[in-house]
């Protein structure tokens, strides 16, 4: 979603008041860092979608 909107990790970090490094860790499979529900809600506002759009439709 971030890349489709031409947003950088810095853009996301600024919007969520997080470090760019933390956003990078979230996007990397090497790290266990994850967004919390507050972050997801703020990202949904930024992307103009529902927080549900960040979750799979079927259970994993």
Residue pairs with C-beta under 8 A, 6 or more apart in sequence:
1 47
1 49
2 8
2 9
2 11
2 12
5 47
9 20
9 23
9 24
9 27
10 20
12 18
12 23
12 43
12 46
13 19
13 20
13 22
13 23
15 42
15 43
15 46
16 23
16 35
16 39
16 42
16 43
18 39
22 33
25 31
25 33
26 33
26 34
26 35
35 43
37 51
40 51
40 54
41 51
43 51
43 54
44 50
44 51
44 53
44 54
47 53
